[in-house]
Amino acid sequence: MAGADGFRHNARMEWLTQLFRRHAPRIPDPLWQYCVARLDFLARLPADDQARLKTLSEELLARKTFSGADGLALDDETAVLIAAQATLPVLNLTLDLYRDMAGVIVYPAAFVIPQTEIDEAGVVHEWQEPVSGEAIDAGGAVVLSWEDAQQSDTAGYNVVIHEFVHKIDMADGGANGRPPFLPEFHRELSPGRWRREFEAAYEDFVARVDALEAQLPDDFDDDKPSHASLYDGLAAELPLDPYAARHPAEFFAVASEAFFVLPEPLAREYPEVFDLLRLYYRQNPLMPL
């Protein structure tokens, strides 16, 4: 990719320090163009949208603290790539939807967090699980795996958009798949229609995932290549990542990342959900340029 070498770790200008020291940071145009070119769903935005996205990214970098964890030295490219993806959902809205976010923490790869679940018998199960991202509620941070954040464009997957959409969902309380409607932006949206269409789509998708899992062997083990290949083949027939079946909040986040990154399957299989997201984000990624 043209111009890429200028921003590799071994040969780049250290703009990040300047970004955080200035009241109104400005991302250098070569760095911005390089980051946008790395992501097809950003590169296809009209020039005016890209310019506004750059301004929003600069504002996000000025408002929130970005920091590395577990030995990751956060550099210019990492910070700008994350900011550009994080601001896409609010491109035609407001950064105030991220007011509940303390900052952004970036790990080199997947990180482990504790999980708790109560089964139908009331038994509490606790375990440790590696994850690619986490949005912490009640004013917490967005935590990301840099390794996973670079896998965008793959089957609609985008961990950055996913976790930042969770923060939008949390803007008026815990994540439940019903983001806040802003009077100045969402007059066309009906809470009743949102609840009805998302609940119907979620129930349908859960049924699809259940049908997929019924085709797996009883001794299914995703560490076995043959089992993993079978699962991937079955999951490829779904319009969304199977993770969307875990909870209505996850369905909203997964549908949102697909909306921005790979919208065609979502629009085809769940047109009402696509239309609601189009109205909510005030964008249409299927509109011809």
Helices and strands as residue ranges (DSSP letters): G 4-7, H 16-21, H 29-37, H 40-43, H 47-63, E 65-68, H 76-87, G 88-90, G 95-98, E 103-107, E 111-118, E 124-131, E 133-135, E 142-145, H 146-149, H 159-169, G 170-172, H 191-214, H 225-235, G 242-246, H 248-261, H 263-269, H 271-281
